[in-house]
């Protein structure tokens, strides 16, 4: 299937590993000119070399780093046609363990970061009459996971944000969607200390997902083939979510 994104420019944040890298790799395979942003120079350089991408060293957990990433993106590829917003999750916590400072940090990491990216790059897409934005969130935004209160609450808020903004952008040729990964076999997943065999048995598909499966979904949503899909939160979770 020709996704018709050959020559499009793309920025993928958190793109040096895991789901961000899988998304960047899928876009690169389809011919997009990709820039990936992350904070760890060695990992970033290796990832960029693997997929022939531009690299942007940026600490996306603070606003100065975010603004620097935006400026560097424009220097390297201009205002991107495609934006994949991906960031690591905040620390685990029950409500009793949350703090005002923890809420502010988590909001900066997830919600305000998404707003900064939209503020920087949505308007140029609207002016061009074409753009694709995909935000990688989590199935926990619709089915909360115990001990992940910061993530559960803020990712659900991001869904409300992008659903609202998508309605404003749709008439300008710009689509905005979220993808909700379930249990995908990444380094981060391996480091959570979960019994992955038990987790796999709890999933209707009876296995963990592969990063490439989510990456291919992202690439489709960023293509001309996905032009009529906007304002949606799409699960890639092996059947965990069961809402109608």
N, C-alpha and C positions, 0 to 999 in steps of 0.2 A: 504494500500500500504506500503510495506516494503521499507523504504528509505535507509537502509543499512548504517546508521551512528552510530549504537550502538557501544560504546567504543571509538569513535573518540573524540579528544580533541578540544575544541572551546573557543575562546576569543571573547566576545562581549563588545565593548566599549560603554559607555553611557547606560549600561545595567540594571540600577536600576529601570527604569520606562519607560513608553511610548512605543515607537516602539522598542527600544533596549531591554527592558524587554520582550516584546512579542516575539521577535526573540529568545532570550535566553531560554524562557520557551518552545517554540516549539522545539528547539534543545534538551533540556533536556528531554522532553517527548519522543523523538525518541531514547534516550539512550546515547546521547553525554555527555561527562564529561566537564562541562561548567565552565568558570571563567568569572565574570562580573566586569567591572571597572567603577567607578564613584567617584565623589568627596564628596558626603554627606554621612557620615558614617552610620547614623541611617537608612536612606532610603536604602542604599546599603545592610546593614546587614539584614534588613527585606526581601528584594527582594531575596537575596542569600538563606536565610532560606526557603523561599517559594518554590524554585525550586531546592533545594539541590545543589547549586553552590558554587564555591570558590569565594571569594570577594577580590577585589583589590582597595584600596582607592588611588585615583590619581586625581590630578587637570590636566585634559587633555587640558586646555587652555594655558598652558605654556610648553615649551620644556623640562624643567627639570622634570615636572610631567609625560610627555609622555615617556621619557627615563626610569623613575622609574617604570612606568607601564610595559614597555617591560621587564625589569629585573625581576620584581615580577612575571610576567606571566611565565617566564622560570623557576623560582623557584618552582612554584605551579604545572604547567602542562607540562612544557617543551615547545618546539616550537609547537604552535597549528596546528592541521590539518585544522581547520576551523577558519576563521577570519571574523567577522562582524564589519565593521567600521561604527560607528554611533556617531554623535556629534550634539549638539544643534546648532540652527541657529544663525548667527550674528544679530546685532540689525537692525531694519528697517531703511531705509534711501532712499530718492530720490538722484539723482546724485548731485543736488545742496547741499545736506546735507552731502555728503561723505567728508572725510578728508584723507590726506595721512596716518595719524596714524590709522584711521578707516580701511583703506584698508589693512594695515599691520596686524592689529589685526585679521581681518576677514580671511586673507590669512593664518595666523598661525593656526587659529581655524579649518579651513576646508581643505585647499589645502596642506599646509605643514604637517599637522597632518596625512593626508592620505599618503603622501610620506614617512613619518617616519615609519608608520605601514607597508607599503609595503617593505621598505628597510629592516626592521627587520625580517619579517616573510616569504617573498616570496621565497628567496633563499633556506631556509630549506625545504619548500614544494617541490620545484623543485628537490632537492636532494633525497627526499623520493619518488618522482614520483606520488604524490597525494596531492592535496590541493584545498580548496574552499575559495574564498574571495568574500564577498558581501559588497558593500558600499551603505548605505542608504542615498539617496540624496533627491530630491523633483521633482514633476512635473514642478516646476518653472524653472528647468534647460532647459526645452524644450519650455515652454510657460511662459515667465516672468510675475511675479506678481508685480503690482504697489507697490512702496515704499519698495521693498525688493531688492535693487540694488546689495548690497554685495552678498547676497545669489544667486540671479539669475546668476550673472557673474561667481562666483567661482565654483558653482556646475556644471555649463556647462563645465568649465575647467576640473573639476574632471572627467567628462564623457570622455573627450578627452584623459586624462591621462590613465584611466583604459582600454579604448578601445585599446590604443597603447600597454600597458603592457600586456594585455590579449593575444595579438597576439604573443608576445615573450614567454609567459608561456604555451601556449596551447599544445605544443609538449612535455611538461614535466608532463602532467596529472593534471595541475592546471587550474582551471577556475576562471575568475574574471568578476563579473557582478555588475551592479547598479540596485537598485530598487527605483522607484520614487513614494513615497506615495502622494496621493492627500489630501483631507480633511478627516483626520482620527481622531476619537474622543479620544483624549488624554487630559491630564491635561493642556498641553501647548496650545492645540487648544482651550480649554475652557477658558483659560486666555487671549486670544487675543482680547476679546471684540467684536467679530463678531456676527452678527445676524445669528445664526446657522440654524434657520429654513429657512431663505432666502438663505443661502449657500446651504442647502440640495436641495431646489427647483431648483437651478441652475445646479445641477449635473444630468447627464442623468439617473443614477440609483436612483435618488430622495432620497438619504440618505447619511449620512456620513459613512465612513468605520469604521470597528472595528480593533483595533490593532492586534488581533489574525489572521485576514485575511492576513495582511502583514507578520506576523510571520510565518505562514504556507508557504507562498511563499518563504521566506528566507530559511526555512528548506529544501524545495524541491530543490532549487538551490544549497544547500550545500550537497546534497546527490549524490549517484551513479546514480540515475535516471536523474539528471541534468547534467550529464557528457559531453553532446554534446552542451550545451548552454554556450557560453562564449563571452565576449566583448559586451554584450548587456545592454541596459538600459530599464528596464521593468516597465511599469506603473501599479500601484495598486490604481486606482483613480476613479472608478465608471464611466469611460467613458469621463472624462474631456478632455484628449488629443485626438485630432482628426487628427493628421498627418498621412499620408500614407507612 
